[in-house]
Amino acid sequence: MNNKKINRIRRITKFRKNLQKFKITRLSIHRTSRHIYAQIISINNKILVTASTLELKIRKKLKYTGNIEAAILIGNKIASRSIKKGILNISFDRSGFKYHGRIKALAEAARNTGLKF
């Protein structure tokens, strides 16, 4: 593996080990060049809510699924779905990605919709 990927994996494991101590649900993000995925994961690693640009309803609304517009839409969807399930307080797990661009747009959209980080 290259250094960039190794450093990202190191950041992921460091954050998630720390998160296990506090026992809080997390909003985990993964991004690729074409899509963005969001999951709310419970303390015991069970997926409670998901949203991604692979969903047909979301894909039909967007011309391109790998941009900030798509990230904002996914942030709104994941927040509204989690609020319906009664999940309001979460920790934001950016999966080692830098907090800018699509990751930042998704987080801000989720906060504006009602999630508390």
Residue pairs with C-beta under 8 A, 6 or more apart in sequence:
1 9
7 96
8 95
8 96
8 97
9 96
10 96
11 96
12 95
12 96
15 93
15 96
16 93
19 26
19 91
19 93
22 91
23 43
24 43
24 89
24 90
24 91
25 40
25 41
25 42
25 43
25 48
25 87
25 89
25 90
25 91
26 40
26 41
26 90
26 91
26 92
26 93
27 38
27 39
27 40
27 78
27 82
27 90
27 91
27 92
27 93
27 110
27 115
27 117
28 38
28 39
28 40
28 41
28 93
28 95
29 36
29 37
29 38
29 92
29 93
29 94
29 95
29 97
29 103
29 106
30 36
30 37
30 95
31 37
31 71
31 97
31 102
31 103
32 66
33 66
34 53
34 65
34 66
35 52
35 53
35 54
35 65
35 66
35 70
36 52
36 53
36 65
36 66
36 70
36 71
36 74
36 102
36 106
37 50
37 51
37 52
37 53
37 54
37 74
38 50
38 51
38 52
38 74
38 75
38 77
38 78
38 106
39 47
39 49
39 50
40 47
40 48
40 49
40 50
40 78
40 82
40 87
40 90
41 47
41 48
41 93
42 48
48 82
48 85
48 87
49 78
49 81
49 82
49 85
49 87
50 78
51 58
51 74
51 77
51 78
51 81
52 58
52 74
53 59
53 62
53 65
53 66
53 70
53 73
53 74
58 65
58 70
58 73
58 74
58 77
59 65
61 73
62 69
62 70
62 73
64 70
66 102
67 102
68 101
68 102
68 105
70 102
71 101
71 102
71 103
71 105
71 106
71 109
72 105
72 106
72 108
72 109
73 109
74 106
74 109
75 105
75 106
75 107
75 108
75 109
75 110
75 113
76 109
76 110
76 112
76 113
78 106
78 110
79 109
79 110
79 111
79 113
79 114
79 115
80 113
80 114
82 88
82 90
82 115
83 113
83 114
83 115
88 114
88 115
88 116
89 116
90 115
90 116
90 117
91 117
92 107
92 117
94 103
94 107
97 103
99 107
107 117
110 117
111 117
